[in-house]
């Protein structure tokens, strides 16, 4: 059975709990480099982040942190455009190196904090990408191997705040995902039951007081409050904290604009989407992906139509968005394409252009078996 893209995107969240970020006590130099590199990742400064973690690997070659964060830099390059696959094999290779180094550590000390954490993290991120690529069984197996490591670290270091990212995500998504998407229930038999409210409390603690995992946890809270809880106020609270620290992160800025759009704060949404549009034109890292270009023009068109009544401007934005959809959708027509057709039909009807309205009506019926 072919699973719709929207569900695939949501399903990958079931593996988010696996991508925990739990940290041992590092030397002051290593601590400083990790903090610096994390800031560079979220600021989309990937070249600088690679250099920072190369320095960490040089100074502490026996510590898997350098290799792990090097892989995380690549992960964010993948994350800004999940359609791309050119980094996949390199990402898997980097994670394999982390797992191998952790296994060497754990052979000598089965309860080693660093070895347990980074192996769990590497397995978790590998599982995340495998689930995105629809390799469901392999993703579930990685999750099954990662979870005991996460729980073991939690037992050994119960007072560590950052550790609650992993347990919090697990407790939350283990409850939510099977309810929203019943097709994942068979995979959840591999895992113990979760506790949604406990998960939210754990994640909130990390978002407020985490040492290294604070920003990642805030980002997860934006996603779950926006996508699952439908709590726009809480999603806005966390995304504003992220934007204040990382104003040029396309994932964070897009969420801010979409929250304003959803809550009908169209002037604010328009301002943010125009900011994104300017950064696309400037070719800022992460902004100039085709998926980001398509969504930006789509929302600018919707705002021009719904709030400002600017018919011609809306048509122009929608056509730009549609051109990108035509380029990247192939035969797997997207929701963006479907809704763009509907908007264009309404706009051309408003203009009295029956021929253009009919053209998009025909495309809507042909590609989506739907009439407006």
N, C-alpha and C positions, 0 to 999 in steps of 0.2 A: 504494500500500500504506500502510495506517495504521500508524505506528510507535508502540509503547506509550510511555506517559508516562515510565516508568522509563528507557527507552533515550534518549528525548529529553533528559532531564536529564543523562544521561551524555554524550550527543553534544555538548552545549554546551561540555563541557570541552575539545574539540578546538580550540576557538577561544580557550581561556584563554591560550595562549602569545602571542596577538596583543595582549592587553591589558597590554603591558609598561609598566613605570614607570621610565624612565631619566631622569636629571636632570642638567642642566647646573649649573655653579656660579652661584648667585644671590647678590645682595647680601645683607648680613646681615639687613636688614629683611624682604626677600622670603623668605629662608630661615626666619626666625622665623615668618612668617605661614603658610608652607606646612606647617611642622611643627605649628603650632597647629591649622590647619584639618584636617589629616590625623587628629589625635587627636580632633577634634570629630566627624568623619565616623564613625569606628569606635566612638565613644561614643554614637552615634545623636543627637547634638546638631545636627540639620540646620539649624535657624534660625541658630545661632551660626556654623556652617561657611559658610553662604551669606554672612553678614556679613563673615567673615574674608576670603573670596576676592573679595568686592566691593572690600574695601580693597586687596587685591593688584592687582586690575584698575585701580583708581584710581591707585595709586602707579607701576605699570609697565604702562601700556596697550599697549605694543608687545610685551610678553612674553605668549605664549599660555598660560602657566601658569595665570593667573587663570581664563581661560575653561575650560581643561581641568578644573581641580579643581572648578569650579562644576558642570560636567557630571558629575563623579565623585560629587559630593554627591547629585545626582539618581539616579545609578546605584544607590547603596546604598538609596535609597528604593524603587527597583524591586526590588532584590535581596531585601529582607526579605519580599516576597510576589510571586513571579514570575507569579502568576495575573493580577495586575492589568495593565491595558494603558493606563490613563488618562495615564501619563506618557510613553508611547512617542514620540509625535510631538515633544514638547518636547525629549526627550533627543536624538533625531536632529537637531533644529534646532540644539541647543547644540553637538553634535559637528561639524556642517557649518560653524559659525562658527569652530571651532578649525582645521579643515582649510583653510578659506579664508585665515585669518591665517597659517598655516604656509606655504601656497603663496606668499604674498607675500614671506615671508622667504626661501624657497628660490629664488625667482626671482632674487634678488640674490646669494645665496650657496648653491649647491646642496649644500654640505657642512656647512651650519649645524647644529650639534648640537641646539639647541632646536627648530628647524623640523622636522628629521628625526624626533626623538623624539615630539613631540606630535602630528605627523601620523600616525605609526605607531600611537600610543596611541588616537587618535580613530577611526581605521579599525578597530582591533582591537575596541574596545568596541562600535562599531556592528555589527561582524560577530557579536559575542557575542549581542547582543539579536536580531539577524536570525535566528541559528540557533535561539534559544529560540522564536521565533515561526514556525519551520519554513520560513523563507525561505532554503532551503539554497544555492541558486546565488548569490544576492546576498551571503550570508555568506562563501562560498568566494572570491568575487571580491574582497571586502574583505580577506580574509586574504592572497590572492595579491599585492595591492598593498602590504600592510603589511609582509610579511616582508622584502623587499629593504631597506626603510628600517631595520628592526631590525638586520639584518646589517651594513648600512653604518655605523650608529652603533657597533656592536661593533668593527668594524675601526678606526674613527677613535679610539676611546677604550677600548682593550683592558684597561686597568687599573681601570676604573670597576667597582666591585662591583655597584652597582644594576643595571647593564646585563645582568647574568647572569640576572635574573628572566625577561626575554623569551626569551633563548636557552635557558635551562634548561627553561622550560615547553615550548618548541617541541621540544627534543630528547627530553623525556620523553613527551609526549603523541603525538608523531608516530609513536612506536613502539607505545605501549600501546593507543591507541584503535582502530586497525585490527584488532588482534588480538582485542580484547574485542568489538568491534562491526564485523563484516566489511562491513556495508552502507556504511561510510564510505570504503572502499578506493578507489573511483573518484575521490572528491574529493581523496584524498591524492596522486594523480598530478600535481596542480598544485604540489606542494611537494617539496623535497629530503628525503632520508632523515634520520632522527633518531638519537640515541644515548641510550638510557634511563639508563644509569649515569652518563654525563657530565651529563645533565640533573639528576639527583639531587644530584650534587656541586655543580653551579652553584647550584641552589636552596638548598642547605644553606649555602653561602657567603653568599648574600644574607640569609637568615634570621638568620644569626649576626652579620654585619658590615655589612649594608646601612644606608645613611644615611636614605633616604626610603622605600624599598621593603620594609623589614624586616617590617613587620606583614602587608602583603599577601602576601608570600612565605610567612610562617608559616601564614597561612590556607590558601594553596594546598597546603602540605605536609600540613596536617591532612586536607584533602579527599582528596589522592591516597593517603596512607597508609591512610586509613579505607576509601575506596571501591575502590581498585585493588590496593594492596599487601597489604591485610588485615593490616597491622602496627599492632595496637592500641597497643603500647607507644610507638612513635614518634608516632602521632597524638595520644596523651595528652600526650606531652612538649610538643608544640607548642601544643596547645589550652590547656594550663595556663599557658603563657607569655602567651598572648593574654588569658586570663581575668584574670590578675594585673593586666594593664594596663587592660583594658576589661571590667569585671565586669558591665556592663549591655548587652552586645551579644547579641541573641537568637540570632544564627547561631553565635557561639562557645559560648554556654551550652548550646544544643541539642546541639552536637557532643559537648561534655563529658558530658552526660547519656546520650547514645546510646552513647558508648564504654563508660561504666560498665555500661550495660544489656547490651551485647554481651558484655562480659567477666564477666557474672554477678555484678557487684558491686552487688547490688540495693539495699542500704541507701544507698549513695552516690548511685546513680541516682535513687532515690526522693527524696532530699534535694534534689538539683538540680532535678528536675521540679517539686517543690513550690515551690522558689524561683521557677521560671518561672511557675507557676500564680499565685503572689502578684503577680508583675509584670504578668501578664495582667489581674488584677483591678484593679491600680493604673493600668492603661492606659498603661504605659510604652511609649515609642516603639519600634515594631518588634515588640513582644510580642503585641499584641492583634489580630494578623491571624487570619483564620479557619483557615488552614492550620496555624498554630502552636497555636491552641486545640485543634484536632482531634488533632494528634499528641501534645500534652501529656496530654490526657485518655486517649488510647489507651495510652500508656506507663504512666501511673499505674494504669490498669486492669490491664494485664499484670503489673505488679509486685505489685499487691494480690492477684492470682490466683496467680502463680507462686511468690512468696516468702513472703507473709504469710497466705495461705489465707483472705483476707477476701472471701468470696463476694459479699455484698450490696454492699460498697464497690466491688468490681470491676465488678459489674453497673451500678452508678450511673455510674462513669467511662466504661464502654464505651457506655452509652446516650447520654451527653453527646457523646462522640466521634462516634457514629453520627448524631446529630442534625445535626452540622456537615457530615458527609459527605453526608447527604441534601440539604442545602442547597446545597452547592457542586459536587457531582459531576455533576449533570445525568444524561445517559445514558452518560457515560464513567466507569463505576464504578471506584473506586479500590481499590488494595491494602489501604488502611486499612479500607474497608468490608468487603472480603472476609474479612480476618482478624478483624475485630470480630464478624461473624456467627459465625465458628467458636468464638471465645471464649464468646459468649453461649449458643450451643448447649450447650457443655460445662458452663457454669455453671448453666444451667437444668436440665440433666440431673442435676447434682450436687444441686440443690435438690429434685429429684423433680417439677418442674413440666413435665410432658410437653407441655402445650398451648403454652407459650411456646417450648420447645425446638423443637417442630414448626413454629412460625411462622417462626423464623429458619432452620430447615432448608429450608423452602419458598423463602424469599428467596434463600438461597445457591444453590439449584438454579436458580431462575428467572433470577437475574442473572449467575451465573458458571458455570452448567451443571456444578455440582460438588455432591457429597454428602459428608457427614461421618458 
